[in-house]
Amino acid sequence: MNKKTAMILKLIFVLIFMLASSCSSESQTDVIREDLFRNFRLTHAMWNNMGKPIEYRQWHDDSFKKTGDIVYQTHFFSGEERTALMIKYLLIPNAPFTSRVKGDIYIIGPDGTPEKIGQRTYLTLDLPDEGKRTLEMEKSIHTRGKWIGYANGKIFEYDDKTITLIGKMEYKKMTIASGQTVNFLMTKGIEEGDAWEGELADTTYRQTSEGKATPVKKLEFKTVESAGKKTTILLMAQDVKKRKGWKGVIDGKVIPKE
C-alpha cells in the first residue's frame, strides 16, 4: 500500500467517524425541545389545575408519595416584600423553591433571593380544531420566548400572533425494566420520530417500539452561570448511557455542565 492510498483510507475512516458521531449525538434543537416538554411536565407535577402546589401524588404502587415540600417564605419579589407560598419538588436532587407571585414565576436562587424566571397568565385564543378556549399560559426561560399552554390533551405555543399545536400530553401506563407498571404523565411532540416521554422520580423515560418505557435521561438541578456571569439553578439532563455531561436550556441557549 503506497502513501497516497494510505492517506485516502485514513481520510475515509475519519469522515466515517465524524458522520457516525454527528448522527448519534443530539442536536441543539433536540435538546431545546426536550427541555421545553420536560419543564412543562414538571410544572404539571408541581401545580394542580387550580394553581395550587401539589404535596402528595399517587405512586405506581397506589400509595401516596410526598413529592412537594410546601412552605411560606417572606422575600422581596421584584422589589416588593411579600410572604409567598412556595414549593420544592422532592424527587429531583437540588430542586429550588418555586413560587408564583402576581403572575410572575420565581425560584429561590443560589444566593437565597428570588429570581424571576417567567410569567403566567390566562389568554382566550382560537385554538386549531378546538375553537375559542381560555388557557392558562406560561412563558419562561424554557419556552423559547413563546407562551405555552394545554387544552384537551393538546399542547399549544403562542407567539402573540399565531397559535400552534406542538404536542400532546396524557397519562399512559407502561411497564419498566423491573416489571412494574407505571402511570406516567407523558408528552409527545408532533414531529416525525417524536416519542412519548415522562418522568419517574429523577429519570426521564421514553416509550419504545414495544410499548414499554426505557430510561433515557437522569435529571438534577445544578448551579450554572447564565447571561452576565450570574449564577442560577437550572434543571439539567444527562444521558443515562454516556453518564457524562449535563445539559440545560436558558432562553433557547443550551447550557452545558460537566
PyMOL commands that set and color helices and strands:
alter all, ss='L'
color gray80, all
select helices_A, chain A and resi 3-24+28-46+227-229
alter helices_A, ss='H'
color red, helices_A
select strands_A, chain A and resi 56-58+64-66+68-77+80-89+97-101+104-108+114-127+131-140+147-151+154-158+163-175+181-189+197-200+203-207+213-225+231-239+246-250+253-257
alter strands_A, ss='S'
color yellow, strands_A
deselect
rebuild
show_as cartoon
